[in-house]
C-alpha cells in the first residue's frame, strides 16, 4: 500500500529565504506526482505536476524534482514571500487516483 | 476555461439528518470526478471517484454514498449523518492527469 510522508510538518522562515519541502513515498511504481497549495479553509491549488518520466518541473519561483528510484520529491521555493504562507501537499498518482501526504504548513514572516 | 463549483460552502447538521452535497464542473466533457474528505489534523482521504455517468467507485466503507446523474455533476449523500462525518469535503476533476479542486464544503455534525 502506497504511503506518502511529508517532512517537516511545519516550517517558519523569514522572508527571502530559499527553502525545500520534502515528500517521500513507499512504492516507486507511480504515474505522476503533483504538488498543491492549500490556504486555510480553502480548496487545493495545483502548483506543479511531474510525470513519472520527468525529473523536474519549474513554475516561476517553484521547482519540483522527482527521484522515483529513491521514492522522493522535493519542492524548492526561491526567495520566499509572506504570500507563500500556506500548507503544501504532495500527492502521488496511481492510474486515476491520488494519494496525499499530510502536508507541510509553511509560514513566511516579514 | 474550466470551473468547478461546490455548494453549500458551509453546513451544520444534527446527527441522524440526511446530507446532500453537490459538485458541478463547467468547460470540460467526460471528466473523472472525485470526492475527498479532509478531517482536522489529517490528510485528504479519497472517498469516491467516477469515470463516467453512473460509474462510482468507493474507496472506504462508510455511511456515505455518491452519484453521478449527469456528466459534469457529482453528488455526495448520506441518509443519516454521524459525528465522525464532520470535515472539509472537496470535489475534484481531471481529464488527462492533473487534478483540479473545488472550494470545498465545511460540514459540522452536531
Interface residues (C-beta under 8 A of the other chain):
Chain A: X31 X32 X34 X36 X41 X42 X43 X44 X45 X46 X49 X51 X89 X91 X93 X96 X97 X98 X99 X100 X101 X102 X103
Chain B: X6 X32 X34 X42 X43 X44 X46 X49 X51 X59 X88 X90 X92 X94 X97 X98 X99 X100 X101 X102 X103 X104 X106
